[in-house]
Amino acid sequence: MFAISNLLKTYRRTIDTANSQFEKAIENFKFEVPKEGGMDTMSTVVVSLVEYFEKIIKGQSDFSSNINSELIRPFDSFLTQFQLTLNQNSVKGQYLVKETVKLKEKTQKSKEKYYQSCEQLEKYEKMEKTAIEESKDKFDRSEKMQKTIASQRLQVAKNVDYYTSAYTELELAYNKYDSEMPSIMQTLQNSNESYIHFTKFTLERFLKSQNRLITVVKDSIDEFSIIISNINSNIDIRVFVDTNKSKVPPVREEFAKYDKVAENKAPVKPAEEKVKDEDYELIEPQIAIPGRDPDIELVETVLDHLIPEDMACSSPANLDPAFYSKISELLHTPDGRGTFCDVLETKKNRCLLMYAKAVQLVGLIKSFLTSMMIQKDNDSVVFCKIVFLAHVFYMEDENGKRKYLTHFIENHAIWQEKERWIDAIDNATQNKIQSDLEYSKSIPKKKKGLFTLIKNFGKTAFQKDPEEFREAQLAAFTVMNQFCFHMIHLGLTEEISNDIVLSVCHKYDLDQERITDLLAELQANQKMTTKLVPHKISLQLREKEKNRWKKLLPIGLALKYLYPQECFEILLVNKQWNETLKQEVFKKWLIDWDLPTVKKTQMRTWVWVDVLKAQSRPIEYFALLGKILANVAQIHSLNDIIDIDVFRSYQGNDLMPPQILKNILKTYAFYNEEIGYCQGMNYVVGTIYLQIQDEALSFKVLVSLIDKFQMKNLFISSLPKLKLFFYTLDRIIGLILPELHEKFKEISICAGHFSSPWFITLYSSVLQNRPDILYPIWDMFVLEGWKSVFKVAVVILSRLSRHIVAGKFEDVMFVLTNISGNVEIFDSDFVSRVQKVNISNGLLRDLESEYEHLKLKASSSSKNIYL
């Protein structure tokens, strides 16, 4: 393990040293290359070469950083702990062995002494017996022998005690060895097993980091190879000529005598200026089909080769250089670019391209864009067409992942020209306004009376038609929404994109809410989203834990290691312990503790009521209900809406009486007139009542739930909190599920398209038939807050991502909006996977601040016109 750690450290130092030296080389290269970049393709390649190497260096720097933070530091930390555990248990085990051996030697010596004394005693006893048998003359000798035998017996008794004592100590040592050594060996075995797994895990993470680096390098190589293939001598020579030629050719000075000058002073009628052949560019004649524009024929031929109708029968050969040269020249003219876009638009049904053909098509499009910049061609129609068509054609890699043309042309300088985008958006908006106007005129309208005509005439004589103004705003917002999608995919920076959006919104007087929506869409889809990823274990987290647990920090940190039964006794110590620790204990009881269903239901009701402080609310529910039943007109039209929604929900569920559901909803609409009733509240109330089974208490829990988690802004008509949640979920998808985020960007899907019932009903509309999943989700929500709702969303989307990889908009939306009966998503491990998702309240606060900043930016640029 030490060797692996040293090897990784050496590898990291090598990468850092190489990066440092190569960064110096790049700086020298930038110094040597002219700073003013040309518009030719070779200049683009030179700039892209620097970008290519900078991407490689960044990839290697990220790889080095990952090695240090994700591999070396954890590895060293684990190694230290592993070595400590190994040493402690080895010392303990060796002590047991040495102690046992020592006592065994002691016992063996006492045993030998005991046996020797016994043998000596037997010898003396035999000698005494023999002496007695021989004669009485030796009586004195026999008496002496008896004394010796008595003395020897005392010695034997002493040795027996010594042997017994030693043997007892040895038995205790054996017992201690037998009781402690298995635990020591098990600890060593577990430690060794964890060492094996951790080493394997570390090396696997190393390979993943290495694979990410290889992917970055491969993508960079692919992009740069396409850029190199775009080098075009025809374009570069034309740029060179256009840059360096003089518009007025120099006239040679001729020697002239005065006499000739004087003769020519007489007025002479100026002769017609002769046109010189060199003033024109000679064009070789082309063979064209009679009755058809040769330029269209040329573009058709080239694009049919690059975008064949049948991929299987297409030729893999490259485009003929002669054709490539001719079409490059054609793309250098405004009319030629228009023709190219028109013909390309007719091929959009053949959207899948071969890699080799896509490279050539990208080269033509880049030549197209470069020519527009050189000639300062601001044709908005052509610009709009090429922007839209770049996201039509794509190619697929070996994994079936699509790469659109936008991926290969996003580094072109033309996309950074703000005025070009603003003109294009304005042109598209005017076209939409015109088409909407023509459509509205085609719809027959009700005839107006004379008084109405006179009234309208008086209005239109002095002011704009408010209806037309609103339609213009709606058209601008719709078009801007589409262009936001394209700006994201063409790699515009956040600053430039925001400037474009604010300029267009200011021109069409869009209100703050619409501007915020557009800015939020841009921000949520930015590529650089990793800056908000929360740190794992840090000093900041430790400080947060100290503030949370205060003096009970050791107990608070130990809670996750205790059994739920043991936690109950901790809550009984005193009131302070109960108030500080109960939230975490409740979580263990409801989520971690596998209780019987009846007991868990009882405990859930008690926990919800306690956490939400529902019992303490001074609300006379039945008095309020009596007022409503006496006069339902007090809630106006909400009475019928509630009846309809209740009829459509919980059909066939005998535990949810429709009348009780109506009572609670109508009473709340009367109790809180600001919220009234919002579609989806019926599922929230139904979930509460099915758990509480008490009408009055369910009403109090509903009131407490909405107040505690500030759900008012989720239900009121402008839905401000729901829009914040849409933005937050989009950003979280970008952070935690980047591949799915890319897919959503590709087909223009955002969280607002599918997640509103998740937030408004807290998943109760989706999971009303899966209480085993729904109620643990609500437990987490009641105890942890909104971050649990986002955790659930992440798990759902991660499980759905395999079905979304290669789908169209309609297919993906069908999958996202039909998840209620999906057993593959909501399996037995669903809740445990939700708990493992790393989303903190700090991250939600950061994203909320980010969204509020966007609203402030929108507010400062908006005129706040409301019609």
Protein Blocks (a to p, Z undefined) as FASTA:
>chain_A
ZZmmmmmmmmmmmmmmmmmmmmmmmmmmmmmpcfbdcfbfklmmmmmmmmmmmmmmmmmm
mmmmmmmmmmmmmmmmmmmmmmmmmmmmmmmmmmmmmmmmmmmmmmmmmmmmmmmmmmmm
mmmmmmmmmmmmmpmmlmmmmmmmmmmmmmmmmmmmmmmmmmmmmmmmmmmmmmmmmmmm
mmmmmmmmmmmmmmmmmmmmmmmmmmmmmmmmmmmmmmmmmmmmmmmmmpcfklmmmmmm
mmmpcfbdcdddddddfklmmmmmpccddddddddfklpccdddddddehiafklmmmmm
mmmmmmcfblklpcfbdcdfklmmmmmmmmmpfklmmmmmmmmmmmmmmmbccfklmmmm
mmmmmmmmmmmmmnopabfklmmmmmmmmmmbccddfkopacdfklmmmmpmklmmmklm
mmmmmmmmmmmmmmmmmmmmmpccddddfklmmmmmmmmmmmccfklmmmmmmmmmmmmm
mmmmmmmmnopafklmmmmmmmmmmmnopafklmmmmmmmmmmmpfblmlmpccfbdfkl
mmmmmmmnmmmmmmmmmmmmpcfklmmmmmmmpmmlmmmmmmmmmmmmmmmpccdfklmm
mmmmmmmmmmnommmpccdfklmmmmmmmommlnommmmmmmmmmmmgoghiaklcfklm
mmmmmmmmmmmmmnopaehjlmmmmmmmmmnopaklmmmmmmmmmmmnopmlmmmmnlmm
mmmmmmmmmmmmmmmmmmlmmmmmmnopafklmmmmmmmnnomlmmmmmmmlmmmmmmmm
mmnommlmmmmmmmmmmmmmmmmmmccfklmmmmmmmmmlmmklmccklmmmmmmpccdf
klmmmmmmmmmmmmmmmmmmpgoiaZZ
